Amino acid sequence: MNRPIFILTVVFLFLGCNSKAIKFSDAAFGDIKNDQSKYYILGEGDVIKVTIFEKWPYSPDNYTDEMVIREDGSIIVPPLGKVIVENLTVDEGEQRLTGLLKAFLKNPYSEITVKEFKSHKICILGDLRAAKTLGIKNNERVLDILTRADGRVDRTYLGPIKLVRKVKGQVNVYDIDLKRILQDGKLDENVVVLDGDILFVPKHPVDELQRFLNMLTFWVPTYFVGRTLVNDISQ
């Protein structure tokens, strides 16, 4: 490859891998530094385990069942019937059940355990075997998602990945620098992911360079062969 083509390739890769994003050192990154989902909010499709009993010294009997939060945000709990739990935290859901049970039990107790997290999702794209939408748990962080996403970041890539999030009505793009987290120990930059986030894992710059070189090795010979044939025919 001659020098001009090499320089153009490097410039192309530099521009392609350094799109403007909000870095951890920027003041605007403060919007996502803190955990914004301290408690998991229940939603449609979540599978929960509900346990109800009357505290000692009352009845030793208890009710336990697993159920899916329905489309209308409700679950069916005897003897209460339909109870809306959507958009409540787990703690708030337990308080609602306990409050309603006081009409039937002297000293009720209720417990909700989330068995499958289905209502909160994150989309992850880029250098993966396939784009994925994953259900996210409460307080799950960027590295937790990457671990489950079946990508290549654990092998080669330690540069910034992109986190796309809507904050205060505006869509922002944030740089999450894996090198700073994994090699420099900046664990506070391993931020909590939220429902609706998008993670984009770019290809390693070396992979992009190799792809470009492969393209050149295919097209350049074809170009010269074409020119040679044309010249031969025209003579």
N, C-alpha and C positions, 0 to 999 in steps of 0.2 A: 504494500500500500504506500503510495507516495505521501509526502509530508502534508500537502494541502488537505487531502482526504482525511488523514489522521486527525488533523486539527479540527476539522469540521465535525468529525465523529465525537471527539472529546467535548466540544462545545454543545453538541446536541444532547449528549448524555448528561452533562452538567445542568442544562436547562430543564431537561425532562425529569430529573430526580430531585430538584430543589424548588418545587413550586411553593409559593408563599403560604405560610401557615403560622399560627400563633405558637410561639415557643414557651417553654416553662418559665423562662426569665422575663417574659412579657407580662405586663400588669393584667392584660385581658385574660391570661391563663387562670387568674384567681377565681374566675367564675366556676371552674370545675375542680379546683384543688380539694375542696371539702366534700365529704360524703353527702350527697343530696338525697339519698334513699336510706335513711337510718333504719327504717323498718320496711320490710317487704309489704307491698300493697297487693291484696288479693284481687284476682281478676278471672274473667271467663276462661275456662279450660284448665285452670289449676286443679290438681288432684290433692285433696286434703283429707286428713284423718281427724275425725271429731270424737272426742271422749267426754262423756258427761257422767257425773255421779254426785251423790249427796255426801257432803263431808261428815266424817265421824263426829258424834256417835250415832248418826242416822243410818239410813239404808246402805248396806254394803254393795247393793246391786249397782251396776254401771252399764252405760251404753257406749259402744265403740263401733264406728263404721267409717269406711273410706268412701268418698264421693267426689264427683266432678262439679265444679261451680258451673251452673248452667248459663245459657245465653242471656237470660234476664238478670244474671248476677246472684241467683239464689241457690240455696241448698235446702234439702228437706230433712228436718230433724224432729223425730218424735220426742215429746208430744207437741212440739211447737208448730209443726208443719213447715211452711215455706218461710225462710229467713234470708233476707238480703245481706250478703257479706262483701259484694264487689265494692272496690274502692276503699275498703277498710284495711288497716294494718292487721297483722295476726292478733296483736294484743287487743285492738279495738273490736275485732270479731269475737274474741273470747268474752270481752266485757258485754257485748250485745247479747250473746247467748246466755250468759250468767244472769243478766238483768231480766230477760224474758222468762227464764226458768224459775224465778222467785215466785211466780204465780202457781207453780206446781210442786216445788221442793222447798224445804225449810232453809237449807244451807247449801245451795247448789255450787258445783264447780264444773268448769268447762275448759277444755284444752283443744287447740287447733294446731296440727302439725302439717306443714306443706310437704307432701310426698313427691310431687312432680311440679316443677315450675314451667308453666306453659303460657302464661299471659304476658310475660315480659320477654322481649326478643331483641337480639342484636344481629345486624347483618355484617358479615366479614367477607371482603373481596380481595383480589390481588393474587399474590404468589402462593396459591393453594392448589390442591388437586381439583377442587371444585368450589365455587362460591357457596356460602352456607348462611342459613339463618338459624341461630342457636337460641334456645331458651336460656335466660340468665337467672341466677339465684341472687338473693339479697347480698349486697356487699361484695359481689364478684368483681375482680379487677382485670385490667387489660391482659396481664400475663396469664391469668386463669383462662381467659377466652382463647388466647393463642395456643395454649397447651391443648385445648380441646378441638382446635380448628383444623388439625392435620395439615399444617403448612410446612414451610422450609425455614422459618426464622430460627429454629433451634439449631440448624446446621451451618448456615452461612451468613445470614443477614443480621447485622446489629446496628443498623441505621435507624433514622426516624420512620415511624409508621404514622399514618394519618387517622385521627379520630374526628369524625364529623358529628356535630351535635347541635341541636337547636337550643339556644340559650336566650332567654328573655325575648323571644319572638324572632331571633336572628340566627341564621345558620352559620356556624363558625367551624373552621378547620384547625385542629390542634396537632402539633408535632409531639409524639411520644417517643423519646429517644431511648431505644433499647440498650444501647451501649452504656448510657449514664445509669440506667437502672441495674443492669446485670454486672457491669464491670466496675462502676464507680460507687455502687451501693446507694443510689438516690431513690430509695424505695417510696418516698412520698410522691414521686412522679408516676408510679404505677397506680393510676387513678381508678376509682370505681366506675364501672360502666353502668349505663342506665338504659331503660327501655327506649327503643327507637334509635340508639346510637348506630353509626356505621364505622367499621374499622377497615382501612385499606392498607394492605401490606405490599409495598412496591417490590419489584424484582431487584435483586442485587445488581449494582452497576456493572459488575463483571459479566453477569448473564446478559445484560442489555448489549454490552459491547460484543459479546460472542454472537448474539443474534444478528447484530448489524454486520459483523464480519462474514457470517454464514450467508447473509443475503448478498453481500458483495461478491463472494466466491461463486455464487450462482449466476448473478446478473452480468458481472464484468466479462467473463469468458463468452457468454451468450452474445453480448454486445459486439465484442471484437470478431467473433465468428460471423455474425451478421454482416458487419462491415466488410469483412474479407470476402464473403460470398457475393455481396453486392458489387464489390470492386472487380471480382473475377468475371461476373456476368457482364458488367458494363464494358469490359475490355474486349 
